[in-house]
Amino acid sequence: MLTKKLLSELEYKITGACIEVHKHLGPGLLESVYHKCLMKELEDRNLRFSSEQMVAVSYKGLLLDTELRLDLHVENCIAVELKAVKEWEPVFDAQLLTYMKLLEAPKGLLFNFNCVNIVQHGKKSFVNEFYQLLPDE
């Protein structure tokens, strides 16, 4: 059963995987490199995920063929977007929040690998209305 505690534990594992990738590679590479390395780290931690998951958009009852792709959907409950940019842009937050809503994912994580310390300067965590519906334990 999905709980807030389980989401917190998953976030901890995902963050640890990102720290490991960042520790070995540092900043300055393409997002695609970090993405591939992070997939390896998630596998090593026995976490299930889908990569480049298509995100469906329903508009007035029609399912539209869009090109929206979430970087990683971990354990079918946490949306993860990766960046390797000089500065955070507000559109990154909006993008992840929209993916979370469309996928009904209660938690989202945004990581920017182009920083000195990924935990202090390269991570944002989000929750939405689906999170509020979950039990604590």
Protein Blocks (a to p, Z undefined) as FASTA:
>chain_A
ZZfklmmmmmmmmmmmmmmmmmmnoghiafklmmmmmmmmmmmnopacdehiacdddeeh
iacddfbdcfbaghhlaccdddddfbdcfklmmmmmmmmmmnopabdcdddfbbfblmlm
mcccdddfklmmpcfZZ
